[in-house]
Amino acid sequence: MTVIDTAPLGGATVPVPTLVQLSGNIGIFTTAQLRRGLINTLTHSSDLLVLDLSRVTFCGAGGLGVLIGVQGRARAQGVTLALTGLPPFMARLLRSAGLDRRFPIVA
């Protein structure tokens, strides 16, 4: 992910995003642990939390629920939750669930 410095003149800097790499299956047996981990990460996150999904091999409905729930918590804390590295199946899943417009996607 490339962060472009768009700071105004005067020295303000753009915060470095917090990047979390997810991998493997996001299913019924892993969602609780994922939820706890992401909520914990939010407490230490910058204003931008980016989830890299490039190594995710499966995502069920529970996984989508975790993403939606964590996004709600992130917004309440003033943090933007974005996704990157979407495998084709994840892009299709988000699109078919109507969530592709809900999450910012970064390159």
N, C-alpha and C positions, 0 to 999 in steps of 0.2 A: 504494500500500500504506500502510495506517495502522498505526503502531506505538503500542500502548497502554502507557503507563508503569505497570507493575505493581510498581515498586520498593518494597521494604519500608520502613517508617519507619526513618530512620537515615541516609538519604542515598544509598544504593546506587542506581545507575542501570541501566537496561536498555540493552544495547549496540545501536547502530544497525545494522540489517542491511546486508549488502553486496548490492547489486542489480545483476544482469547482464541486459541486454536482448539477447535473441537474435532474429535475423530471417532470413528467406529459407528455403532448403532445408537440411535436415540429412540429408544423404545420403552415399553412398560417397565423393564427392569432397570433402566438407567435414568429415567426422568427425575426422580426424587433427588438423586445425587447431583444431577446437572442443575436443577433448580437451586439447591443449597449453594453449590459452587458459584453460580452466576450472581445470586443475591449477595454472597460474601464479596465477590469481586466488585459489585456496585459500591460497596462502602469505601473502596480504595480507588475507584475509577476516576479518570479525568472526565471532562464534559462530553467526551465521545467514547463509547464502548463499542468496539468492532468485533463481531464474532466471525472468525474465519471458518467456513464450513467446507473447505476444499477436501478435507479428509473424512467427511461424514459419508458413511456407506448406506445408511437407512435412517429414515425419520418417520415415525408414526404420528398419529393424531395427538398423542400425549406430548410428543416433542414440540409440535406446533403450539400446543397449549402452554408449554414452558416458555417458548419465545414470546408469546403474546403477554403472558403474565409478567415476565421480567421486563418487557418493554414498558408496561404500565408502571411498574415500580421505578424504572429508570426515569421516565417522564416526571414522576412525582418528585424525584430528587434533582431534576434539572439536567439529566444525562440523556443524550441521544444514543439509542441503540441502533447500530447499522450492521449490515451483513456484507460479507465479501467471500469470494471464492466459491460461489454456488455451483455445485455439480449440476449437470443437466436435469437429473431427477428432482433435485431440490427446487430448481427454478420452475419446473412444471408443477410441482406440488404447491408451491406458493401461489403460482398463477391460478391453478384450479380451485384453490381455497379462497381466492380473492385477497390474498395477503401480500401480493407483489407490490401493491401500492401503499401498504401500511408501513413497510420497512424500507428505510433508505438502503440502497445498494451502492457500495463503493468499489472502485477498481483496485 
